[in-house]
Amino acid sequence: MDNFLKIGERIEDLGLKKLKIIQNPDYFCFGMDAVLLSWFAAKHIKGSTDIIDLGTGTGIIPLLLYGKTNAKSITGLEIQEPLVEMARRSMAINGLSSKIKILQGDIKAPGEGVLPNHYDAVVSNPPYMRVDAGLKNAETTKTISRHEILCNIEDILIFSKRMLKDRGRLFLVHRPERLGDIISLMREYKIEVKNLQFVYPSINKPANLLLIEGRKGGRPGLKTEAPLIVYNEEGQYTNQIYDIYGMKKPE
């Protein structure tokens, strides 16, 4: 398995159906937001479905969705060539190269491998920060992953409106302060917000993540799910976080 690794890379066990992923700290490694998004999407994705993950990075969300759903096909779309290459190697070490496709492309012009009106679900952990907000990381891959340089909320919605089947679902993780922008743009592109779930670092702190489900051509009618709390009063993960990660709670 070491033959799959390059200098600076490591293999992480995902604790789910023996799945593994290649990571490199020099690039943007996956975090809790990707784990929570895959969990949230898997709750609502039923049956044999075609799923596409936008800005897939090193392929963490396709791997987790493979482990959590009965998807017929999963595609990861990523614009950055080094991440595409790494994600493809991660699929190979899991024996999933034929089941999870990793495509290099821009969501604004994804190419012939991405089919209009084809997908049951679009999933995305997009850049959270506007181009003019926050400090830019000196490393290009991290800057692109964090800031809306090559992809913004509207780009994701334009893609989703075109590529989702009628009544297909869009799943996003984002920052609560962007909720107004997200709802307004979803309505503009005929994707109705159906479910929201706020994520709180602890019970006495403001929410810092937001999980969203939208439906293409859906009727108005929004549900808010119970809040998700990450840490308890002792500073340990809550039982729900341990369950989401598939980890055993320490005695």
C-alpha positions as CSV (number, residue, x, y, z in Angstrom):
1,M,0.0,0.0,0.0
2,D,3.0,2.3,0.5
3,N,3.4,2.2,-3.2
4,F,0.4,4.5,-3.5
5,L,2.0,7.2,-1.4
6,K,4.1,10.2,-2.3
7,I,6.4,12.2,-0.1
8,G,4.5,14.0,2.7
9,E,1.4,11.8,2.3
10,R,-0.3,9.5,4.8
11,I,-3.2,7.0,4.8
12,E,-6.0,7.5,7.2
13,D,-8.5,4.8,8.2
14,L,-12.1,6.2,8.0
15,G,-13.5,3.7,10.5
16,L,-16.2,2.8,8.0
17,K,-16.2,-0.5,6.1
18,K,-12.4,-0.5,6.1
19,L,-12.3,2.5,3.9
20,K,-9.1,4.6,3.7
21,I,-8.1,7.9,2.3
22,I,-4.8,9.5,1.3
23,Q,-4.1,12.9,3.0
24,N,-1.3,15.4,2.6
25,P,-1.0,18.3,5.2
26,D,0.4,20.5,2.4
27,Y,-3.0,20.5,0.8
28,F,-6.5,21.0,2.4
29,C,-7.2,17.9,4.5
30,F,-10.8,17.0,5.3
31,G,-12.5,18.1,8.5
32,M,-15.6,17.6,10.5
33,D,-17.7,19.6,8.0
34,A,-17.2,16.9,5.4
35,V,-18.1,14.2,7.8
36,L,-21.2,15.9,9.0
37,L,-22.3,16.7,5.5
38,S,-22.0,13.1,4.4
39,W,-23.9,12.0,7.5
40,F,-26.7,14.6,6.8
41,A,-27.0,13.7,3.2
42,A,-27.0,9.9,3.9
43,K,-30.0,10.4,6.3
44,H,-32.1,11.7,3.4
45,I,-30.7,9.8,0.4
46,K,-32.8,6.6,-0.1
47,G,-32.6,3.8,-2.6
48,S,-30.3,3.4,-5.6
49,T,-29.2,6.9,-6.6
50,D,-26.8,8.7,-8.8
51,I,-24.8,11.2,-6.7
52,I,-22.2,13.9,-7.6
53,D,-20.0,15.7,-5.2
54,L,-18.8,19.2,-6.3
55,G,-15.3,20.3,-5.3
56,T,-14.6,16.8,-4.0
57,G,-11.0,17.6,-3.0
58,T,-9.3,14.3,-2.1
59,G,-12.6,12.4,-2.4
60,I,-13.6,12.1,1.3
61,I,-17.4,12.7,0.7
62,P,-17.7,10.1,-2.1
63,L,-16.0,7.6,0.1
64,L,-18.2,8.3,3.1
65,L,-21.3,8.2,1.0
66,Y,-20.3,4.9,-0.5
67,G,-20.0,3.5,3.0
68,K,-23.3,5.0,4.2
69,T,-25.7,4.7,1.2
70,N,-26.9,2.3,-1.5
71,A,-25.9,4.7,-4.2
72,K,-25.9,3.3,-7.8
73,S,-23.1,5.7,-8.8
74,I,-21.0,8.3,-7.1
75,T,-19.0,11.0,-9.0
76,G,-16.5,13.5,-7.5
77,L,-15.8,16.6,-9.5
78,E,-12.7,18.6,-8.7
79,I,-10.9,21.4,-10.6
80,Q,-7.4,21.1,-9.0
81,E,-5.3,18.4,-10.7
82,P,-3.1,17.4,-7.7
83,L,-6.3,16.7,-5.7
84,V,-7.9,14.8,-8.5
85,E,-4.8,12.6,-8.8
86,M,-4.7,12.0,-5.0
87,A,-8.4,11.2,-4.9
88,R,-8.1,8.7,-7.7
89,R,-5.3,6.9,-5.8
90,S,-7.5,6.8,-2.7
91,M,-10.2,5.1,-4.8
92,A,-7.6,2.6,-6.0
93,I,-6.4,1.6,-2.6
94,N,-10.0,0.9,-1.7
95,G,-10.7,-1.1,-4.9
96,L,-13.3,1.5,-5.9
97,S,-11.9,3.0,-9.1
98,S,-14.8,1.5,-11.1
99,K,-17.5,2.5,-8.6
100,I,-16.5,6.0,-7.7
101,K,-15.5,8.2,-10.6
102,I,-13.2,11.2,-9.9
103,L,-13.4,13.8,-12.8
104,Q,-11.3,16.8,-13.3
105,G,-13.4,19.8,-14.3
106,D,-14.9,23.2,-13.5
107,I,-18.5,23.2,-12.3
108,K,-19.1,26.1,-14.6
109,A,-18.0,23.9,-17.6
110,P,-17.8,20.3,-16.2
111,G,-17.4,18.5,-19.5
112,E,-19.1,15.6,-21.2
113,G,-18.7,13.2,-18.3
114,V,-21.3,15.2,-16.3
115,L,-24.9,14.7,-17.6
116,P,-27.7,17.2,-17.4
117,N,-30.9,16.1,-15.6
118,H,-29.1,12.9,-14.5
119,Y,-28.4,13.1,-10.7
120,D,-30.6,12.3,-7.8
121,A,-28.4,14.2,-5.4
122,V,-25.7,17.0,-5.6
123,V,-23.5,17.3,-2.5
124,S,-21.0,20.0,-1.8
125,N,-18.7,21.3,0.9
126,P,-17.9,24.6,-0.9
127,P,-15.5,27.4,0.0
128,Y,-17.1,29.4,2.8
129,M,-15.4,32.7,2.5
130,R,-16.0,35.5,0.0
131,V,-13.0,36.5,-2.1
132,D,-12.7,39.8,-0.2
133,A,-13.1,38.2,3.3
134,G,-10.4,36.8,5.6
135,L,-6.7,36.2,5.0
136,K,-5.6,34.3,2.0
137,N,-3.5,31.3,2.6
138,A,-0.2,31.4,0.7
139,E,-0.7,27.9,-0.7
140,T,-3.0,28.0,-3.7
141,T,-4.8,24.7,-3.0
142,K,-5.8,25.9,0.5
143,T,-6.9,29.3,-0.8
144,I,-9.1,27.8,-3.4
145,S,-10.6,25.4,-0.9
146,R,-11.5,28.2,1.6
147,H,-12.3,31.2,-0.6
148,E,-14.8,31.7,-3.4
149,I,-12.1,32.1,-6.0
150,L,-13.2,29.4,-8.5
151,C,-16.6,28.5,-7.2
152,N,-19.3,30.3,-5.2
153,I,-22.9,29.5,-4.0
154,E,-24.5,30.7,-7.2
155,D,-22.2,28.5,-9.3
156,I,-23.3,25.5,-7.3
157,L,-27.0,26.4,-7.8
158,I,-26.6,27.0,-11.5
159,F,-25.0,23.5,-11.8
160,S,-27.6,21.9,-9.6
161,K,-30.6,23.3,-11.5
162,R,-29.1,22.0,-14.7
163,M,-27.8,18.6,-13.6
164,L,-30.3,17.4,-11.0
165,K,-33.4,15.4,-12.0
166,D,-36.7,17.0,-11.2
167,R,-37.2,16.7,-7.5
168,G,-33.5,15.9,-7.1
169,R,-31.8,17.0,-3.9
170,L,-29.0,19.4,-3.1
171,F,-27.0,19.0,0.1
172,L,-24.7,21.7,1.4
173,V,-22.7,22.5,4.5
174,H,-21.9,26.2,5.0
175,R,-21.6,29.0,7.6
176,P,-24.8,30.3,9.3
177,E,-24.0,33.9,8.3
178,R,-24.4,33.0,4.7
179,L,-27.9,31.5,5.2
180,G,-29.7,34.6,3.8
181,D,-27.7,34.5,0.6
182,I,-28.2,30.7,0.2
183,I,-32.0,30.8,0.6
184,S,-32.4,33.8,-1.7
185,L,-30.3,32.1,-4.4
186,M,-32.0,28.8,-4.0
187,R,-35.4,30.3,-4.6
188,E,-34.0,32.2,-7.7
189,Y,-32.8,28.9,-9.2
190,K,-36.0,26.9,-8.3
191,I,-34.4,24.8,-5.6
192,E,-36.6,25.0,-2.4
193,V,-35.0,24.7,1.0
194,K,-36.5,21.7,2.8
195,N,-34.4,20.9,5.8
196,L,-31.9,22.9,8.0
197,Q,-29.8,21.7,10.8
198,F,-27.6,24.0,12.8
199,V,-24.3,22.7,14.3
200,Y,-23.1,24.2,17.6
201,P,-19.5,23.7,19.0
202,S,-21.1,23.6,22.4
203,I,-24.5,24.3,24.0
204,N,-23.5,27.8,25.1
205,K,-21.9,29.0,21.9
206,P,-23.4,30.2,18.6
207,A,-23.8,27.8,15.7
208,N,-20.8,27.7,13.4
209,L,-22.0,25.3,10.7
210,L,-25.2,24.8,8.8
211,L,-26.5,21.7,7.0
212,I,-29.0,22.3,4.2
213,E,-31.2,20.2,2.0
214,G,-32.9,21.7,-1.0
215,R,-35.2,20.1,-3.6
216,K,-35.3,21.0,-7.3
217,G,-38.8,22.0,-8.1
218,G,-39.9,21.4,-4.5
219,R,-42.9,23.0,-2.8
220,P,-42.4,25.5,0.0
221,G,-42.2,24.0,3.4
222,L,-39.1,24.1,5.6
223,K,-38.2,21.8,8.5
224,T,-35.5,22.5,11.1
225,E,-34.0,19.5,12.6
226,A,-32.8,19.2,16.2
227,P,-29.5,21.1,16.8
228,L,-26.3,19.1,16.6
229,I,-23.9,19.8,19.5
230,V,-20.3,18.8,19.0
231,Y,-18.8,19.1,22.5
232,N,-20.4,18.5,26.0
233,E,-19.7,20.5,29.1
234,E,-16.6,18.4,29.8
235,G,-15.1,19.3,26.4
236,Q,-15.6,15.8,25.0
237,Y,-17.5,14.8,21.9
238,T,-21.2,14.3,22.5
239,N,-22.7,10.9,22.0
240,Q,-24.2,11.9,18.7
241,I,-20.8,13.0,17.3
242,Y,-19.3,9.6,18.5
243,D,-22.1,7.9,16.6
244,I,-21.6,10.0,13.5
245,Y,-17.9,9.2,13.4
246,G,-18.6,5.5,14.2
247,M,-16.2,5.8,17.2
248,K,-16.5,4.1,20.5
249,K,-17.0,6.5,23.4
250,P,-14.1,6.3,26.0
251,E,-15.1,4.7,29.3
